C-alpha cells in the first residue's frame, strides 16, 4: 500500500534546540525505506516519535490513511509498530524465549497460566528461520553481539508488526549474518510489512532498500528511489559537501616488532595463535560470529585469563597478564559496538578521558580540577569533539562518543591499540575522522589491531589482514592480496 505510513510536519524541540523541523516522511507497505543522515541529523529522534518514546510538538501521524495518536511505546506497539534499537535492550539473565515474549507471554485458556511450551516452540521456529542452531533456553548473556541482535529482531517479528524500524541493525553483525538478515527482510516485504531502515552503511542501503530519505540538520532534504542515485550522490547529499577518500589509508614505514603472540590458547576458544605486530602497523582482524576475535582481544588485555603460550610485549615475555600490566606497557583495548562498555555515561567528557591516568591530573594524591580541565580541553580540541570538558558524554552523538574513547586512551599514552569495531553505527564524515585519527596514531609510532566486521573497512585501512575461524587464525593476507571473496572463504572455514 502506497504511503501506508505518513508523518506530516513533525517538529520536536528539546529546550531551545530544534531537533526536527517540520519533517514529512512516508513509507509504503511491502517496501524498505532507508533513512540516512549524519549523527545528530534527527533520524533516530524521528523514529522515536513513531515508537512513542517522544511526543512531537507539532505534526500528525497517519497509518493506513487514518490519523493516530501515539503518546507511549505501548500505544505504538498496539498500532503494529516495532522498533529495533541500535543498543541491545535485552534482559541478560533471562533466556531467549523469555526475552522474546516478555510482558506478552502466551496464556493457557483453561488455567490462565503462562504457556511456556508454546513460547519455546514459537521461538524455536524463529531461530530456525534465521538459521541459528541455538537452544531457546540459552541465557542471552551467553550469546554473541550478533546473536543478541537477532533475538531483538525475532522479538519484533513475534509481535506481528506491520511497521518495523531497524536502527543500525547490522552494526554488530558479520557479513554472513547480514546476508541472513537481508533474507528475512525480503521475506517480510513479501508479507506486506513496511520496513524503515536506519544505517550509515551506504552499500547496504543500495543492496536492500527501495527508497531513501536523507535527513540533514533536522530537515528532510531529499527522498528518491534507490536505483535513481549513485553511492557518491547519496554521500554528498547526506553530508552536504564533497567528501575525500572514504578510506584515507596512509603508507607508513613500519618499524620494529612491538607485540608478538606465540602459541596463545584460551580454554579452546582460541587455539595456537601466532601473530606479530610492528611499530606503525594496522593489523585488520576479522572473521564470522564466534570466530574468537574478541576473545583474543580480551586475552591480550588481561580480561580473559589464564592463557597458554606467550605474549611478548615491548621485548618482555609474559605468561600471564592483567589489564593493569597491559595499560602500564601501553596496550589498550577500545571496546566496540555499545559505547556503555567503554564510557561512564553519567560522567563528563573530562572525567571519562582522565580516568585512564589519574596520576597525570593529581597533586599530592588529590585530583586537580585545573589540570584536568587544561589537559582534557586540549584533547577535545585536537579530536574535534566540539564540546566542553564538563559536557555529559550521554549528550554526545555516537561519533563523538567514539572520539572520547580514543581520547581517554591517548591520555593514557597507549602505543598498541586494540580497537573493536571502530566505526560501527557512526556516519561517514565521523568515520573519516576516525580513520584520520588512526593514521595520526600510526604516524606517531603507535600500532593498531583493528577488529571489524566491515570488510570494506578491513581492506581499506589494514596493512595486513588476519582472518579467524573457530578460534584460529586461518589466513594472513597482505592488504593488496586480499579480496572480499577470499576473506569470506577463509572466514567460513576454507583451507
N, C-alpha and C positions, 0 to 999 in steps of 0.2 A: 504493500500500500504506500503510495507516494505521500510524503510528509506525514507519516504516521505519528511522529513526534514533532511538535512545533514549540520553540521557545522564542517569544517575541519581546523585544525591548527590555531584556533582563539587565537590571542595574543593581550593583552591590557595592556598598561603601563601608570601609572599616575606619572608624574615626574620621579623619579628613581625607583619607586615601581612597579614591575611586578605583576599585579593582576591576569591575565590569561596567562598561559604559554602553547601555542600550544595545546589547548584543542580540542578534537574531540567529537562530540555529535550528536546522531541521534534519531529521533522519528518517529514512524510508524503511519499512518492514522488509526483511529479507536482504538487507544490504549492510556492508561495513562502511561506516562513515568515520574517517580518521580526523582527529582533532589535534592540530600541531601548533607549536609556538615555543618560544624560548621560556626558560624557567622564570616564573613570575608574570607570565603573559596573561594568566587568568583561566587557563584550560581546566585545571582541577577545581577551581572555585566554581566555575560554571556547572560542572558535573556534580559538585557537592550541593548546589542549589537543587538540581534534579533529584538527587538522592535524599533530600530532606535534611541535610546537615546544616545548611544555611537557608535563611528565608530572604528572598530578594526584596530590595527596597522598592523596585518598580518592575513592571512587566507581567506577562502571563504565560502559562504553560497549557498546551492542548495535546491530548492523546486521542488518536482516532477521531479528531475533529471536535472533541468536547473539552471544554476548559476544566482543568483540575486544580486543586489547591493542595499543596504539599508543605506541611509545617514540621514534619519529623520523619525519621527514617522508616518507621513502621507504616505510615501512610504511603510512602514511596514504594515499599515492598508490596503492599496490598494492591497497588496500581500496576504491578508486574514489572517493577524496575529493580534491578540488582546491580550493585557496584562492587567491582573487584579492585581493591585499593593497591597502591604501589607497595605500601608497607604490609607485612604479614600480620593479619589480625586473627590469629587462632589461639585457642587455649592449649598451651604446650603440653600440659599433663593429661589432657583428655585424648582418647584415641580418634582415629579418622572419622568413623561413623558418628561418634558423639559430637564432633565439631561440625560435621555436615548438617546434622539435624537439631543442633542446639536451639532451644526455645520454640521449636515446632516439631517436636518428636511425634511420630505416628502413635495413635492411641487405639487400643483394642476396644471394640464396641461393647463387648459383654462384661468387662470388669473395669474399664476406664484406666487400665494400667498401660505403661509405655510398651509398644510392640517392637521390642528390640530385634526380633527375628526379621521383621520387615525392614527396619532401618539398616541392619547389616547387609541384608540381601540386596537392597537398592544401591547401597554404597559400593558393594562388590561389583555390581553391574557397571556403574560409572567408571570404576577403576579399570575394569576390563576394556571399556570403550577407549580409554586413554592408553591402553597397552601397558598398564602398570601392574606388575605382579607383586603386590604388597598386601599383607594381611590387614583386613579392615580394623582389627583390634590393636594395630600398632600405634603407640603413643606418638603424637605429632612431633614431639621434641626429638624423636629418633630419625626423622626424615631429613633429607637434604633440602636446601632452599628451593630448588626447582620442584621437588615433590610437594613441598608445602604450598607452593603457588598453585599446583594442580588441585590440591584439596580446596583451596579458596574458589577455584573455578567450578569444581564439582558442587560446592555448596550453593553457588549462584544458579547453576543449571537445575539443581534439585528443586528450586523454587518455581520452576516452570515460568521463568521471567520472559516477558515479551520485549523488554529493552535491557540489554546488558552493557554496562560501562566497564571497560577494561583500561585501567590506568597503569601504563608501563608494564604490561603483562609478561613481557619476555626478559625483564631486567635480570632475573636470576636463572634463566633457562639456557641450556646448551642448545647447539644447532639442531640436534636430534629432537629435543623436547619442543623447540619452536615449531618444527615441521608437524609434530603431533598436535600441538595447539592449533595450527592452521587447518589441519584436517577437521578438528572439532568445530572450528569457526565456520568452515564451509558447510558442515552438516547443519549447524544452527541456521545458516542462511536459507537452506532448503526448507526448514521448518517455519520460516517467516519471521525469525527473530531479528530485531534491529540491534546492531552492534555498534557501539561508539568506542573507537579505539584510539587511546591517547598514547603516543610514542614519539621518541626522538630519533628512532632508527628509521630513516627515510627509506632505505632499501626494503625494509619490511612492509612499509605502507604501500609502496609501489607493487609489492607482491600480493598483498591480501586485501587492500581497501578498494572500494568502488568510487567513493567520493572523498574529498579532503577539504576541510575548512581550516584556514590559517588565522590564528588569533595573535595580535601584537598589541602590547600595552593596553590590555583590557577591551580591545575592539576587534570585531571580525573584519579582516581586511580582504579576504578572498575565499570563495567556495567554487570548486570546479570538479569535474570528473578526473580521476587519477590519470587516465590514459591521455588527457589533454596537456599534461605538464611533464617536463623532464626533471630529473633529480635536482640539477643545479638551479632550475627555476624555483622549485619549492623551497630550497635552502635560502635563496636570495629573498623571496617574499617573506619568509619566516623571520630572517634576521634584519630585514630592511636595509641590507647592504651586501656588497660583494664580499665573499669570504675567500681567504687564501687556501692553500693546500690543506685538505682535511686531515692529513697525516704528515705533519711537518717534521719528519724524522731527519735529524742531523747525523752526518757521518762523523763519528768521534774516534780518534785514535785510542785504541784500547791499551790499558796498562797492565800491571802485574796482577796475579791472581789475588782476590780478596776473600773468597769463600770457596770451600771445597767440601763436598759430601762423599764419604767413602762407605759404600755398602750399608746405607742407613735404612733400617726397617723399624716398623712400629706395629706390633700386635697383628701382623698380617694385613693391615690396612694399607701400608706402603711397604714395598719389599726391594731390598738391594738397590737403593737409589744412589747413583753416582752422577755428580754434577759439579761443574766448576763455574765460577763467575769471576770475570775480570773487571778491573777498575774502568769505569766509563761505559760498561756494557749494559744493555737491556735484554734480559732473557724473557721471552714470552712463554708462559706455562699454561697449556690448555688441555682439554680433554672433556669427555662427557660427564654427566652427573654421576658421582660415586667413583670417579677415576682416582681420587686421592690427592687432588691438587691442594685443597685447603688443609687436609691432614698434614701434608708435607710442610706447609707454611707454619702450622701450629707447632710441629716438632722443631722446626728451625728456631722459632721464637721462644721455645721452652714451655708452651702451654700444654702440649701433649708430651708426657714423659712417663717412664724411662724409655729410651730408644736403644736399638742395637746399632753398631757401627760407629763412625767417627764424623764429627763436624770440625773442620779446620777453619778458624776464623782469625784473620789477620796474623796468620802464621802459627797460631796456637791451637793445639788439638784438644777438643772437648768430647768426652764420652758421656757427659750429662750437661744439661744447660737449663737455666731458668730465665724468665723474662728480664729479671734484673741484670743478670750476666749478659744477656743479648744486648740490652739497651746500653749497658756500660761499654760494650765493644762496638757501638754504632750500628747495631742491627735493629730494625724496627719492622713491625707488622701493621700495615694500614688496612683495617678491616673493610669489608665490602658493602654489599647492597643496602643493608639497613644502617643508616648513619648512627642510630642509637647504640650500635656496637662500638663506635669509635668516638662518641661525643657525650658529654654530660649535658643533656638537652635543657635542663633547668638552670644552667650556669651561663655566664657571659662568654663572649669570644675570648677575652683576655684570660679568664680563668681556665678555659679549655686549652689554650695554647701553652700556658706556663706549667700546666700540670705535669708535663713530662720532665721538667728540670727546675724544680722549685728552688734548688740551690742558687740558680742564676738571679733570682729575684728576692733573695733573702739577705738579711744583715744580722749577724749575731743570733741566728736561729729564728728571726722574725721576718715575716713577709713584708716587703717594701712595696706599697701601692704605687709609689712614684717610679720605681724601677720597672714594675710590671707594666705600667702604662706606656712608658717610653719604648721598651723592647717589643711589646706586642703591637703597638701602633706602627712601628717600623715594618713588621712583617705584614700587617694588614694592608699597608700602602704598597709594598712590593708585590704582593699577590693580588692586588686589585679586588679586595673583598668588599670595598666601598661601604664600610660601616665603622662605627666607633668600637673601641675595645670593650665598652660596657654593654653593648647590644647583646640580648639573649640569642643564643645560636638557634633556638627553635623558630625565631622570626626570619631566618635566612632561607633562601631558595636552596634546592639540592646541590646546585653547582657551587654556591658559596660555602655550604657546609663541607663539601669535599675539600675546598681550599683551606678551610680551618683545620681539617685533619692533616693536610700537607703541612700547614704552618706549625702545628704542635710538634711534629717530628723534625722539622727543620730547626726548631727551637732547641730540640734535644741533641742536635748535631749528628743526626743519622747519616751514615755513609753507605749502608747497604739497606735498601728499602724493599720490602715485600709488599706490593700494592695489589690488593684484591679488588677486581672489577673497578678500575679507576674512574670510568666514565658512565657506569650503569645509571640510567634514569636521569641524565642531565642533557641539556640542549647542545646543539652543535657548536655555538660560539664558546660555551663553557668547556666543551670537550677540547677544543683547540687550545684554550687557556691551559688546561691540564697537561696536554701534550707538550706545550712550550715549557711548562714547569719541569716536566720530565727531562726535556732537552737541557735546560739550565742546570739541573742536578748532575747529569752525566758529564756535562762540560766542566763542572766544578770538581769532577773526580769521584762522584758517587756512583753506585751501581744499583740496578733495579731488577727485581724479579717481578714481572707483571702477570698476575693471574687474570685471565679474561675468557669469557665465553663468546666474545665478539671476534670472529675470525678476521674480519676486515681490520680491526684494531691490532690484533696479534700480528698480522702480516705487514701492517703499515708502520708499526713502531718498534718492532723487535730487531735485534741483531742476530739472535739465534732463537729457534722455537723448539721447546721440549714438549712432546705430545705424550700424555699419560693415558694408560689404560689399565684398569684393575690393579691399581697400586704400584704400577711400574712405569718408568719412562720407556715407552715403546719405540720412539724415534726422536732423533735430534736433527733439525734442519738448519742450514744457513738461510738467512732471510730470502736471498734471491732464488733459492732452490724450491721453496715451498709453494704449493697451490692449495686452495681450499679442499679440493677433492683428495689430495694426498693426506692432508691433515686429518680429514674425516675418516679416511681409510684406516689409518693407524689408531685414531681415537676409538674406532669401533672394534678394534682387536686384530687388525690386519698385521701380518708379519713380513 
